[in-house]
Amino acid sequence: MAFCNKLGNLVKQSISQNGQVPVASLLNSIRCFSSSKLFIGGLSYGTDDHSLKDAFSGFGDVTEAKVILDRDTGRSRGFGFVTFDSQDSASSALSAMDGQELNGRNIRVSYATERTSRSGPRTFSDDRNGDRGFGY
């Protein structure tokens, strides 16, 4: 119910200011109100799950902190996700940590978005000889 009230107030405020509802702003606000999962970019390669959780635990209960690793090398890909038990904690962490230094790097923090699925296997373009680049 609180979410609906916040959303209604946002719509009323937008309409009173310019007479129309900006759809992109409205969708972003909905996502912000309903998300407790943050995307953390620009991580140092030395950052692991534990140090990521430690960095964000001051804003609330962290239910999961995950640094994404490369499949082949096992090395950090430089980004991760932090999930909080409440939306308020996530919002506070985003406001406080975006642009701050963590392990020697300035990190970017934003609300995580749902990843779209890939529509099939990766394809390779043909070269002039017609082979697929596999050396056959």
N, CA, C and O atoms as CSV, one atom per row, in Angstrom:
chain,resi,resn,atom,element,x,y,z
A,1,MET,N,N,0.806,-1.192,0.000
A,1,MET,CA,C,0.000,0.000,0.000
A,1,MET,C,C,0.852,1.260,0.000
A,1,MET,O,O,0.521,2.236,-0.672
A,2,ALA,N,N,1.953,1.241,0.754
A,2,ALA,CA,C,2.842,2.405,0.794
A,2,ALA,C,C,3.413,2.688,-0.591
A,2,ALA,O,O,3.575,3.844,-0.983
A,3,PHE,N,N,3.716,1.622,-1.325
A,3,PHE,CA,C,4.226,1.782,-2.677
A,3,PHE,C,C,3.217,2.513,-3.555
A,3,PHE,O,O,3.581,3.428,-4.294
A,4,CYS,N,N,1.949,2.110,-3.477
A,4,CYS,CA,C,0.900,2.747,-4.272
A,4,CYS,C,C,0.748,4.216,-3.913
A,4,CYS,O,O,0.550,5.054,-4.792
A,5,ASN,N,N,0.839,4.530,-2.628
A,5,ASN,CA,C,0.753,5.931,-2.210
A,5,ASN,C,C,1.909,6.759,-2.762
A,5,ASN,O,O,1.711,7.879,-3.232
A,6,LYS,N,N,3.133,6.193,-2.700
A,6,LYS,CA,C,4.295,6.907,-3.237
A,6,LYS,C,C,4.156,7.114,-4.736
A,6,LYS,O,O,4.451,8.190,-5.256
A,7,LEU,N,N,3.709,6.085,-5.415
A,7,LEU,CA,C,3.536,6.170,-6.859
A,7,LEU,C,C,2.473,7.210,-7.214
A,7,LEU,O,O,2.665,8.009,-8.130
A,8,GLY,N,N,1.362,7.198,-6.493
A,8,GLY,CA,C,0.300,8.179,-6.735
A,8,GLY,C,C,0.782,9.595,-6.502
A,8,GLY,O,O,0.463,10.495,-7.279
A,9,ASN,N,N,1.547,9.804,-5.440
A,9,ASN,CA,C,2.085,11.137,-5.169
A,9,ASN,C,C,3.055,11.582,-6.253
A,9,ASN,O,O,3.068,12.754,-6.628
A,10,LEU,N,N,3.861,10.664,-6.755
A,10,LEU,CA,C,4.796,10.986,-7.824
A,10,LEU,C,C,4.057,11.411,-9.089
A,10,LEU,O,O,4.432,12.392,-9.732
A,11,VAL,N,N,3.013,10.676,-9.444
A,11,VAL,CA,C,2.218,11.009,-10.633
A,11,VAL,C,C,1.552,12.374,-10.461
A,11,VAL,O,O,1.581,13.200,-11.373
A,12,LYS,N,N,0.956,12.610,-9.295
A,12,LYS,CA,C,0.314,13.901,-9.034
A,12,LYS,C,C,1.304,15.049,-9.135
A,12,LYS,O,O,0.996,16.093,-9.708
A,13,GLN,N,N,2.494,14.855,-8.578
A,13,GLN,CA,C,3.516,15.894,-8.608
A,13,GLN,C,C,3.956,16.178,-10.047
A,13,GLN,O,O,4.103,17.338,-10.431
A,14,SER,N,N,4.164,15.130,-10.839
A,14,SER,CA,C,4.580,15.311,-12.235
A,14,SER,C,C,3.526,16.035,-13.049
A,14,SER,O,O,3.850,16.906,-13.856
A,15,ILE,N,N,2.266,15.679,-12.841
A,15,ILE,CA,C,1.185,16.311,-13.588
A,15,ILE,C,C,1.053,17.781,-13.198
A,15,ILE,O,O,0.851,18.635,-14.061
A,16,SER,N,N,1.165,18.081,-11.902
A,16,SER,CA,C,1.013,19.468,-11.466
A,16,SER,C,C,2.158,20.346,-11.940
A,16,SER,O,O,1.970,21.550,-12.112
A,17,GLN,N,N,3.351,19.775,-12.157
A,17,GLN,CA,C,4.500,20.567,-12.578
A,17,GLN,C,C,4.479,20.890,-14.062
A,17,GLN,O,O,4.773,22.020,-14.451
A,18,ASN,N,N,4.137,19.922,-14.894
A,18,ASN,CA,C,4.209,20.182,-16.330
A,18,ASN,C,C,3.002,19.680,-17.113
A,18,ASN,O,O,3.012,19.721,-18.343
A,19,GLY,N,N,1.990,19.220,-16.445
A,19,GLY,CA,C,0.760,18.823,-17.129
A,19,GLY,C,C,0.783,17.458,-17.769
A,19,GLY,O,O,-0.222,17.036,-18.342
A,20,GLN,N,N,1.901,16.747,-17.693
A,20,GLN,CA,C,1.954,15.409,-18.273
A,20,GLN,C,C,2.865,14.516,-17.441
A,20,GLN,O,O,3.661,14.996,-16.634
A,21,VAL,N,N,2.735,13.226,-17.647
A,21,VAL,CA,C,3.532,12.256,-16.902
A,21,VAL,C,C,4.676,11.785,-17.789
A,21,VAL,O,O,4.433,11.178,-18.833
A,22,PRO,N,N,5.938,12.056,-17.387
A,22,PRO,CA,C,7.059,11.536,-18.171
A,22,PRO,C,C,7.202,10.034,-17.928
A,22,PRO,O,O,7.494,9.614,-16.808
A,23,VAL,N,N,7.003,9.236,-18.947
A,23,VAL,CA,C,6.948,7.785,-18.801
A,23,VAL,C,C,8.288,7.227,-18.321
A,23,VAL,O,O,8.306,6.377,-17.431
A,24,ALA,N,N,9.407,7.681,-18.884
A,24,ALA,CA,C,10.712,7.150,-18.488
A,24,ALA,C,C,10.982,7.422,-17.020
A,24,ALA,O,O,11.478,6.550,-16.308
A,25,SER,N,N,10.663,8.613,-16.567
A,25,SER,CA,C,10.873,8.965,-15.164
A,25,SER,C,C,9.986,8.119,-14.264
A,25,SER,O,O,10.419,7.676,-13.201
A,26,LEU,N,N,8.765,7.896,-14.680
A,26,LEU,CA,C,7.829,7.108,-13.906
A,26,LEU,C,C,8.308,5.662,-13.782
A,26,LEU,O,O,8.260,5.084,-12.696
A,27,LEU,N,N,8.770,5.076,-14.886
A,27,LEU,CA,C,9.247,3.695,-14.855
A,27,LEU,C,C,10.495,3.563,-13.988
A,27,LEU,O,O,10.641,2.587,-13.251
A,28,ASN,N,N,11.389,4.535,-14.075
A,28,ASN,CA,C,12.586,4.510,-13.247
A,28,ASN,C,C,12.226,4.598,-11.771
A,28,ASN,O,O,12.835,3.924,-10.941
A,29,SER,N,N,11.249,5.419,-11.444
A,29,SER,CA,C,10.816,5.556,-10.059
A,29,SER,C,C,10.186,4.269,-9.547
A,29,SER,O,O,10.404,3.883,-8.398
A,30,ILE,N,N,9.413,3.608,-10.387
A,30,ILE,CA,C,8.807,2.330,-9.989
A,30,ILE,C,C,9.899,1.319,-9.696
A,30,ILE,O,O,9.836,0.602,-8.697
A,31,ARG,N,N,10.898,1.259,-10.560
A,31,ARG,CA,C,11.988,0.323,-10.358
A,31,ARG,C,C,12.723,0.637,-9.058
A,31,ARG,O,O,13.085,-0.275,-8.315
A,32,CYS,N,N,12.943,1.909,-8.780
A,32,CYS,CA,C,13.648,2.313,-7.565
A,32,CYS,C,C,12.856,1.943,-6.324
A,32,CYS,O,O,13.435,1.524,-5.323
A,33,PHE,N,N,11.536,2.093,-6.376
A,33,PHE,CA,C,10.714,1.795,-5.210
A,33,PHE,C,C,10.659,0.304,-4.933
A,33,PHE,O,O,10.506,-0.101,-3.781
A,34,SER,N,N,10.780,-0.512,-5.955
A,34,SER,CA,C,10.550,-1.933,-5.769
A,34,SER,C,C,11.814,-2.772,-5.738
A,34,SER,O,O,11.728,-3.989,-5.576
A,35,SER,N,N,12.984,-2.169,-5.887
A,35,SER,CA,C,14.201,-2.948,-5.986
A,35,SER,C,C,15.050,-2.845,-4.734
A,35,SER,O,O,15.234,-1.764,-4.174
A,36,SER,N,N,15.560,-3.977,-4.310
A,36,SER,CA,C,16.504,-3.977,-3.203
A,36,SER,C,C,17.830,-4.593,-3.645
A,36,SER,O,O,18.681,-4.913,-2.815
A,37,LYS,N,N,18.002,-4.757,-4.975
A,37,LYS,CA,C,19.232,-5.317,-5.524
A,37,LYS,C,C,19.972,-4.224,-6.292
A,37,LYS,O,O,19.401,-3.551,-7.150
A,38,LEU,N,N,21.257,-4.063,-5.964
A,38,LEU,CA,C,22.068,-3.030,-6.587
A,38,LEU,C,C,23.133,-3.638,-7.482
A,38,LEU,O,O,23.681,-4.700,-7.185
A,39,PHE,N,N,23.419,-2.952,-8.580
A,39,PHE,CA,C,24.537,-3.286,-9.463
A,39,PHE,C,C,25.720,-2.437,-9.021
A,39,PHE,O,O,25.583,-1.228,-8.836
A,40,ILE,N,N,26.877,-3.060,-8.850
A,40,ILE,CA,C,28.079,-2.353,-8.441
A,40,ILE,C,C,29.108,-2.525,-9.559
A,40,ILE,O,O,29.562,-3.642,-9.810
A,41,GLY,N,N,29.478,-1.443,-10.228
A,41,GLY,CA,C,30.436,-1.492,-11.314
A,41,GLY,C,C,31.739,-0.821,-10.941
A,41,GLY,O,O,31.800,-0.044,-9.987
A,42,GLY,N,N,32.782,-1.123,-11.696
A,42,GLY,CA,C,34.085,-0.512,-11.476
A,42,GLY,C,C,34.838,-1.095,-10.300
A,42,GLY,O,O,35.683,-0.421,-9.711
A,43,LEU,N,N,34.542,-2.347,-9.947
A,43,LEU,CA,C,35.197,-2.973,-8.807
A,43,LEU,C,C,36.656,-3.296,-9.109
A,43,LEU,O,O,37.014,-3.638,-10.236
A,44,SER,N,N,37.474,-3.183,-8.096
A,44,SER,CA,C,38.869,-3.603,-8.173
A,44,SER,C,C,38.897,-5.121,-8.344
A,44,SER,O,O,38.013,-5.823,-7.852
A,45,TYR,N,N,39.912,-5.622,-9.039
A,45,TYR,CA,C,40.016,-7.072,-9.214
A,45,TYR,C,C,40.294,-7.782,-7.899
A,45,TYR,O,O,40.122,-8.997,-7.807
A,46,GLY,N,N,40.724,-7.040,-6.874
A,46,GLY,CA,C,40.975,-7.615,-5.564
A,46,GLY,C,C,39.739,-7.708,-4.689
A,46,GLY,O,O,39.798,-8.287,-3.604
A,47,THR,N,N,38.626,-7.155,-5.133
A,47,THR,CA,C,37.388,-7.200,-4.348
A,47,THR,C,C,36.744,-8.575,-4.481
A,47,THR,O,O,36.549,-9.077,-5.588
A,48,ASP,N,N,36.417,-9.174,-3.343
A,48,ASP,CA,C,35.729,-10.463,-3.347
A,48,ASP,C,C,34.355,-10.307,-2.696
A,48,ASP,O,O,33.990,-9.213,-2.265
A,49,ASP,N,N,33.597,-11.400,-2.625
A,49,ASP,CA,C,32.241,-11.356,-2.077
A,49,ASP,C,C,32.231,-10.805,-0.648
A,49,ASP,O,O,31.377,-9.991,-0.297
A,50,HIS,N,N,33.172,-11.248,0.159
A,50,HIS,CA,C,33.207,-10.853,1.564
A,50,HIS,C,C,33.496,-9.354,1.717
A,50,HIS,O,O,32.822,-8.672,2.488
A,51,SER,N,N,34.487,-8.843,0.993
A,51,SER,CA,C,34.816,-7.413,1.122
A,51,SER,C,C,33.706,-6.536,0.540
A,51,SER,O,O,33.490,-5.420,1.012
A,52,LEU,N,N,33.003,-7.031,-0.482
A,52,LEU,CA,C,31.876,-6.286,-1.037
A,52,LEU,C,C,30.751,-6.210,-0.006
A,52,LEU,O,O,30.150,-5.153,0.187
A,53,LYS,N,N,30.471,-7.322,0.648
A,53,LYS,CA,C,29.432,-7.342,1.680
A,53,LYS,C,C,29.808,-6.417,2.832
A,53,LYS,O,O,28.962,-5.676,3.331
A,54,ASP,N,N,31.053,-6.455,3.253
A,54,ASP,CA,C,31.515,-5.580,4.337
A,54,ASP,C,C,31.340,-4.112,3.997
A,54,ASP,O,O,30.954,-3.317,4.854
A,55,ALA,N,N,31.621,-3.747,2.752
A,55,ALA,CA,C,31.532,-2.344,2.335
A,55,ALA,C,C,30.103,-1.823,2.374
A,55,ALA,O,O,29.891,-0.631,2.597
A,56,PHE,N,N,29.118,-2.696,2.162
A,56,PHE,CA,C,27.721,-2.258,2.079
A,56,PHE,C,C,26.894,-2.608,3.317
A,56,PHE,O,O,25.749,-2.169,3.428
A,57,SER,N,N,27.437,-3.373,4.229
A,57,SER,CA,C,26.645,-3.819,5.377
A,57,SER,C,C,26.306,-2.694,6.347
A,57,SER,O,O,25.410,-2.860,7.175
A,58,GLY,N,N,26.981,-1.570,6.275
A,58,GLY,CA,C,26.665,-0.446,7.140
A,58,GLY,C,C,25.344,0.229,6.804
A,58,GLY,O,O,24.877,1.072,7.569
A,59,PHE,N,N,24.733,-0.122,5.681
A,59,PHE,CA,C,23.482,0.506,5.252
A,59,PHE,C,C,22.262,-0.346,5.550
A,59,PHE,O,O,21.132,0.106,5.365
A,60,GLY,N,N,22.474,-1.572,6.010
A,60,GLY,CA,C,21.366,-2.464,6.319
A,60,GLY,C,C,21.797,-3.905,6.176
A,60,GLY,O,O,22.962,-4.192,5.900
A,61,ASP,N,N,20.852,-4.813,6.364
A,61,ASP,CA,C,21.154,-6.238,6.265
A,61,ASP,C,C,21.342,-6.642,4.807
A,61,ASP,O,O,20.420,-6.549,3.997
A,62,VAL,N,N,22.552,-7.093,4.489
A,62,VAL,CA,C,22.866,-7.564,3.143
A,62,VAL,C,C,22.536,-9.049,3.085
A,62,VAL,O,O,23.118,-9.846,3.820
A,63,THR,N,N,21.607,-9.419,2.214
A,63,THR,CA,C,21.237,-10.830,2.089
A,63,THR,C,C,22.166,-11.576,1.143
A,63,THR,O,O,22.340,-12.788,1.268
A,64,GLU,N,N,22.771,-10.844,0.183
A,64,GLU,CA,C,23.716,-11.465,-0.744
A,64,GLU,C,C,24.630,-10.405,-1.319
A,64,GLU,O,O,24.192,-9.305,-1.653
A,65,ALA,N,N,25.907,-10.745,-1.433
A,65,ALA,CA,C,26.880,-9.899,-2.124
A,65,ALA,C,C,27.685,-10.826,-3.024
A,65,ALA,O,O,28.292,-11.786,-2.549
A,66,LYS,N,N,27.690,-10.542,-4.313
A,66,LYS,CA,C,28.306,-11.457,-5.272
A,66,LYS,C,C,29.132,-10.689,-6.286
A,66,LYS,O,O,28.608,-9.840,-7.007
A,67,VAL,N,N,30.427,-10.986,-6.343
A,67,VAL,CA,C,31.299,-10.459,-7.385
A,67,VAL,C,C,31.242,-11.460,-8.532
A,67,VAL,O,O,31.418,-12.660,-8.322
A,68,ILE,N,N,30.999,-10.975,-9.730
A,68,ILE,CA,C,30.872,-11.848,-10.896
A,68,ILE,C,C,32.262,-12.199,-11.421
A,68,ILE,O,O,33.098,-11.326,-11.652
A,69,LEU,N,N,32.484,-13.502,-11.603
A,69,LEU,CA,C,33.782,-14.009,-12.034
A,69,LEU,C,C,33.737,-14.485,-13.481
A,69,LEU,O,O,32.707,-14.952,-13.968
A,70,ASP,N,N,34.869,-14.357,-14.151
A,70,ASP,CA,C,35.003,-14.879,-15.507
A,70,ASP,C,C,34.990,-16.400,-15.450
A,70,ASP,O,O,35.669,-16.988,-14.609
A,71,ARG,N,N,34.232,-17.045,-16.326
A,71,ARG,CA,C,34.125,-18.505,-16.341
A,71,ARG,C,C,35.453,-19.198,-16.580
A,71,ARG,O,O,35.769,-20.203,-15.942
A,72,ASP,N,N,36.226,-18.649,-17.505
A,72,ASP,CA,C,37.454,-19.319,-17.921
A,72,ASP,C,C,38.616,-19.088,-16.971
A,72,ASP,O,O,39.365,-20.018,-16.669
A,73,THR,N,N,38.775,-17.854,-16.493
A,73,THR,CA,C,39.943,-17.523,-15.681
A,73,THR,C,C,39.673,-17.520,-14.180
A,73,THR,O,O,40.605,-17.624,-13.383
A,74,GLY,N,N,38.414,-17.402,-13.793
A,74,GLY,CA,C,38.079,-17.312,-12.376
A,74,GLY,C,C,38.382,-15.951,-11.774
A,74,GLY,O,O,38.250,-15.760,-10.565
A,75,ARG,N,N,38.785,-15.007,-12.606
A,75,ARG,CA,C,39.119,-13.649,-12.166
A,75,ARG,C,C,37.869,-12.770,-12.199
A,75,ARG,O,O,36.967,-12.988,-13.008
A,76,SER,N,N,37.827,-11.789,-11.323
A,76,SER,CA,C,36.694,-10.868,-11.270
A,76,SER,C,C,36.502,-10.179,-12.619
A,76,SER,O,O,37.467,-9.848,-13.308
A,77,ARG,N,N,35.238,-9.971,-12.977
A,77,ARG,CA,C,34.935,-9.237,-14.202
A,77,ARG,C,C,34.775,-7.743,-13.927
A,77,ARG,O,O,34.506,-6.970,-14.848
A,78,GLY,N,N,34.940,-7.328,-12.664
A,78,GLY,CA,C,34.911,-5.909,-12.327
A,78,GLY,C,C,33.548,-5.375,-11.945
A,78,GLY,O,O,33.362,-4.164,-11.832
A,79,PHE,N,N,32.588,-6.273,-11.742
A,79,PHE,CA,C,31.278,-5.830,-11.295
A,79,PHE,C,C,30.644,-6.901,-10.421
A,79,PHE,O,O,31.089,-8.048,-10.389
A,80,GLY,N,N,29.599,-6.500,-9.714
A,80,GLY,CA,C,28.917,-7.436,-8.846
A,80,GLY,C,C,27.552,-6.917,-8.457
A,80,GLY,O,O,27.090,-5.902,-8.978
A,81,PHE,N,N,26.905,-7.620,-7.535
A,81,PHE,CA,C,25.564,-7.273,-7.088
A,81,PHE,C,C,25.491,-7.382,-5.574
A,81,PHE,O,O,26.100,-8.264,-4.970
A,82,VAL,N,N,24.741,-6.479,-4.975
A,82,VAL,CA,C,24.476,-6.515,-3.543
A,82,VAL,C,C,22.967,-6.468,-3.367
A,82,VAL,O,O,22.302,-5.589,-3.915
A,83,THR,N,N,22.427,-7.409,-2.606
A,83,THR,CA,C,20.998,-7.468,-2.342
A,83,THR,C,C,20.751,-7.202,-0.865
A,83,THR,O,O,21.360,-7.825,0.005
A,84,PHE,N,N,19.852,-6.270,-0.599
A,84,PHE,CA,C,19.487,-5.913,0.766
A,84,PHE,C,C,18.140,-6.525,1.118
A,84,PHE,O,O,17.379,-6.927,0.239
A,85,ASP,N,N,17.854,-6.589,2.419
A,85,ASP,CA,C,16.562,-7.118,2.843
A,85,ASP,C,C,15.465,-6.063,2.752
A,85,ASP,O,O,14.284,-6.392,2.859
A,86,SER,N,N,15.841,-4.793,2.555
A,86,SER,CA,C,14.818,-3.755,2.422
A,86,SER,C,C,15.182,-2.773,1.316
A,86,SER,O,O,16.353,-2.571,0.996
A,87,GLN,N,N,14.161,-2.180,0.752
A,87,GLN,CA,C,14.344,-1.194,-0.313
A,87,GLN,C,C,14.978,0.082,0.223
A,87,GLN,O,O,15.747,0.736,-0.482
A,88,ASP,N,N,14.662,0.441,1.466
A,88,ASP,CA,C,15.225,1.645,2.070
A,88,ASP,C,C,16.735,1.522,2.243
A,88,ASP,O,O,17.471,2.482,2.013
A,89,SER,N,N,17.191,0.348,2.646
A,89,SER,CA,C,18.630,0.119,2.808
A,89,SER,C,C,19.342,0.235,1.463
A,89,SER,O,O,20.415,0.832,1.369
A,90,ALA,N,N,18.741,-0.338,0.431
A,90,ALA,CA,C,19.326,-0.266,-0.904
A,90,ALA,C,C,19.403,1.173,-1.387
A,90,ALA,O,O,20.409,1.586,-1.965
A,91,SER,N,N,18.353,1.928,-1.154
A,91,SER,CA,C,18.324,3.326,-1.561
A,91,SER,C,C,19.398,4.141,-0.837
A,91,SER,O,O,20.069,4.971,-1.451
A,92,SER,N,N,19.558,3.907,0.451
A,92,SER,CA,C,20.581,4.598,1.228
A,92,SER,C,C,21.979,4.254,0.731
A,92,SER,O,O,22.833,5.130,0.593
A,93,ALA,N,N,22.203,2.972,0.463
A,93,ALA,CA,C,23.510,2.535,-0.022
A,93,ALA,C,C,23.821,3.142,-1.380
A,93,ALA,O,O,24.950,3.566,-1.630
A,94,LEU,N,N,22.830,3.186,-2.254
A,94,LEU,CA,C,23.037,3.763,-3.578
A,94,LEU,C,C,23.440,5.228,-3.458
A,94,LEU,O,O,24.404,5.665,-4.087
A,95,SER,N,N,22.711,5.976,-2.663
A,95,SER,CA,C,22.987,7.403,-2.504
A,95,SER,C,C,24.374,7.653,-1.921
A,95,SER,O,O,25.079,8.568,-2.348
A,96,ALA,N,N,24.759,6.842,-0.949
A,96,ALA,CA,C,26.017,7.076,-0.253
A,96,ALA,C,C,27.238,6.523,-0.997
A,96,ALA,O,O,28.319,7.107,-0.916
A,97,MET,N,N,27.085,5.426,-1.709
A,97,MET,CA,C,28.251,4.736,-2.268
A,97,MET,C,C,28.544,5.030,-3.735
A,97,MET,O,O,29.657,4.774,-4.195
A,98,ASP,N,N,27.588,5.553,-4.472
A,98,ASP,CA,C,27.828,5.827,-5.887
A,98,ASP,C,C,28.936,6.860,-6.032
A,98,ASP,O,O,28.835,7.969,-5.508
A,99,GLY,N,N,29.984,6.494,-6.740
A,99,GLY,CA,C,31.120,7.388,-6.972
A,99,GLY,C,C,32.185,7.342,-5.897
A,99,GLY,O,O,33.208,8.016,-6.017
A,100,GLN,N,N,31.967,6.560,-4.846
A,100,GLN,CA,C,32.940,6.477,-3.754
A,100,GLN,C,C,34.055,5.486,-4.085
A,100,GLN,O,O,33.918,4.659,-4.987
A,101,GLU,N,N,35.150,5.583,-3.349
A,101,GLU,CA,C,36.280,4.701,-3.556
A,101,GLU,C,C,36.117,3.421,-2.748
A,101,GLU,O,O,35.751,3.456,-1.573
A,102,LEU,N,N,36.391,2.304,-3.386
A,102,LEU,CA,C,36.383,1.001,-2.723
A,102,LEU,C,C,37.580,0.225,-3.253
A,102,LEU,O,O,37.667,-0.062,-4.447
A,103,ASN,N,N,38.493,-0.108,-2.365
A,103,ASN,CA,C,39.717,-0.846,-2.738
A,103,ASN,C,C,40.489,-0.165,-3.870
A,103,ASN,O,O,40.980,-0.826,-4.785
A,104,GLY,N,N,40.588,1.160,-3.793
A,104,GLY,CA,C,41.388,1.906,-4.758
A,104,GLY,C,C,40.704,2.282,-6.057
A,104,GLY,O,O,41.343,2.865,-6.933
A,105,ARG,N,N,39.422,1.967,-6.210
A,105,ARG,CA,C,38.693,2.304,-7.439
A,105,ARG,C,C,37.397,3.011,-7.096
A,105,ARG,O,O,36.748,2.674,-6.107
A,106,ASN,N,N,37.015,3.989,-7.904
A,106,ASN,CA,C,35.716,4.641,-7.734
A,106,ASN,C,C,34.651,3.738,-8.343
A,106,ASN,O,O,34.725,3.375,-9.517
A,107,ILE,N,N,33.668,3.383,-7.535
A,107,ILE,CA,C,32.641,2.446,-7.988
A,107,ILE,C,C,31.398,3.190,-8.460
A,107,ILE,O,O,31.138,4.324,-8.057
A,108,ARG,N,N,30.642,2.527,-9.318
A,108,ARG,CA,C,29.353,3.028,-9.791
A,108,ARG,C,C,28.276,2.127,-9.195
A,108,ARG,O,O,28.365,0.901,-9.266
A,109,VAL,N,N,27.272,2.744,-8.615
A,109,VAL,CA,C,26.195,1.980,-7.994
A,109,VAL,C,C,24.877,2.405,-8.629
A,109,VAL,O,O,24.592,3.598,-8.743
A,110,SER,N,N,24.077,1.430,-9.041
A,110,SER,CA,C,22.757,1.711,-9.601
A,110,SER,C,C,21.843,0.541,-9.259
A,110,SER,O,O,22.299,-0.508,-8.805
A,111,TYR,N,N,20.562,0.734,-9.481
A,111,TYR,CA,C,19.625,-0.370,-9.269
A,111,TYR,C,C,19.853,-1.420,-10.343
A,111,TYR,O,O,20.035,-1.094,-11.516
A,112,ALA,N,N,19.842,-2.666,-9.939
A,112,ALA,CA,C,20.017,-3.763,-10.889
A,112,ALA,C,C,18.768,-3.891,-11.744
A,112,ALA,O,O,17.650,-3.710,-11.262
A,113,THR,N,N,18.965,-4.200,-12.993
A,113,THR,CA,C,17.844,-4.416,-13.906
A,113,THR,C,C,17.848,-5.868,-14.348
A,113,THR,O,O,18.880,-6.539,-14.317
A,114,GLU,N,N,16.705,-6.333,-14.752
A,114,GLU,CA,C,16.556,-7.704,-15.214
A,114,GLU,C,C,17.297,-7.859,-16.531
A,114,GLU,O,O,17.131,-7.045,-17.440
A,115,ARG,N,N,18.104,-8.887,-16.638
A,115,ARG,CA,C,18.873,-9.132,-17.855
A,115,ARG,C,C,17.984,-9.809,-18.887
A,115,ARG,O,O,17.265,-10.758,-18.576
A,116,THR,N,N,18.041,-9.315,-20.107
A,116,THR,CA,C,17.274,-9.954,-21.175
A,116,THR,C,C,18.027,-11.186,-21.640
A,116,THR,O,O,19.257,-11.203,-21.663
A,117,SER,N,N,17.289,-12.206,-22.007
A,117,SER,CA,C,17.934,-13.437,-22.431
A,117,SER,C,C,18.451,-13.287,-23.856
A,117,SER,O,O,17.908,-12.538,-24.667
A,118,ARG,N,N,19.496,-14.013,-24.121
A,118,ARG,CA,C,20.046,-14.013,-25.479
A,118,ARG,C,C,19.148,-14.852,-26.364
A,118,ARG,O,O,18.538,-15.819,-25.907
A,119,SER,N,N,19.069,-14.486,-27.616
A,119,SER,CA,C,18.132,-15.161,-28.518
A,119,SER,C,C,18.806,-16.245,-29.347
A,119,SER,O,O,18.551,-16.348,-30.547
A,120,GLY,N,N,19.638,-17.034,-28.745
A,120,GLY,CA,C,20.242,-18.135,-29.474
A,120,GLY,C,C,21.741,-18.152,-29.315
A,120,GLY,O,O,22.312,-17.322,-28.608
A,121,PRO,N,N,22.374,-19.099,-29.973
A,121,PRO,CA,C,23.822,-19.230,-29.842
A,121,PRO,C,C,24.549,-18.097,-30.543
A,121,PRO,O,O,24.021,-17.463,-31.456
A,122,ARG,N,N,25.766,-17.861,-30.095
A,122,ARG,CA,C,26.594,-16.857,-30.772
A,122,ARG,C,C,26.909,-17.341,-32.170
A,122,ARG,O,O,27.109,-18.534,-32.399
A,123,THR,N,N,26.949,-16.419,-33.088
A,123,THR,CA,C,27.267,-16.792,-34.462
A,123,THR,C,C,28.561,-16.117,-34.879
A,123,THR,O,O,28.939,-15.078,-34.338
A,124,PHE,N,N,29.219,-16.709,-35.827
A,124,PHE,CA,C,30.456,-16.165,-36.364
A,124,PHE,C,C,30.209,-15.767,-37.804
A,124,PHE,O,O,29.507,-16.460,-38.540
A,125,SER,N,N,30.787,-14.652,-38.199
A,125,SER,CA,C,30.582,-14.239,-39.587
A,125,SER,C,C,31.548,-14.991,-40.496
A,125,SER,O,O,32.652,-15.357,-40.094
A,126,ASP,N,N,31.108,-15.209,-41.719
A,126,ASP,CA,C,31.938,-15.903,-42.704
A,126,ASP,C,C,33.052,-14.991,-43.181
A,126,ASP,O,O,32.863,-13.783,-43.323
A,127,ASP,N,N,34.240,-15.590,-43.431
A,127,ASP,CA,C,35.266,-14.788,-44.083
A,127,ASP,C,C,35.135,-14.974,-45.586
A,127,ASP,O,O,34.196,-15.618,-46.054
A,128,ARG,N,N,36.061,-14.419,-46.338
A,128,ARG,CA,C,35.930,-14.457,-47.805
A,128,ARG,C,C,36.000,-15.870,-48.374
A,128,ARG,O,O,35.452,-16.120,-49.447
A,129,ASN,N,N,36.649,-16.788,-47.696
A,129,ASN,CA,C,36.767,-18.151,-48.215
A,129,ASN,C,C,35.580,-19.029,-47.834
A,129,ASN,O,O,35.490,-20.177,-48.268
A,130,GLY,N,N,34.684,-18.501,-47.035
A,130,GLY,CA,C,33.516,-19.264,-46.692
A,130,GLY,C,C,33.660,-20.108,-45.441
A,130,GLY,O,O,32.702,-20.757,-45.021
A,131,ASP,N,N,34.871,-20.110,-44.822
A,131,ASP,CA,C,34.941,-20.907,-43.602
A,131,ASP,C,C,34.529,-20.057,-42.408
A,131,ASP,O,O,34.475,-18.830,-42.501
A,132,ARG,N,N,34.250,-20.687,-41.325
A,132,ARG,CA,C,33.700,-20.017,-40.145
A,132,ARG,C,C,34.780,-19.574,-39.171
A,132,ARG,O,O,34.458,-19.255,-38.026
A,133,GLY,N,N,36.029,-19.541,-39.565
A,133,GLY,CA,C,37.067,-19.093,-38.668
A,133,GLY,C,C,37.591,-20.166,-37.748
A,133,GLY,O,O,38.298,-19.869,-36.785
A,134,PHE,N,N,37.257,-21.404,-38.029
A,134,PHE,CA,C,37.713,-22.504,-37.190
A,134,PHE,C,C,38.932,-23.194,-37.786
A,134,PHE,O,O,39.418,-24.172,-37.217
A,135,GLY,N,N,39.438,-22.714,-38.913
A,135,GLY,CA,C,40.641,-23.281,-39.519
A,135,GLY,C,C,40.422,-24.545,-40.321
A,135,GLY,O,O,41.372,-25.302,-40.523
A,136,TYR,N,N,39.220,-24.805,-40.784
A,136,TYR,CA,C,38.955,-26.003,-41.577
A,136,TYR,C,C,39.189,-25.728,-43.026
A,136,TYR,O,O,39.018,-26.619,-43.859
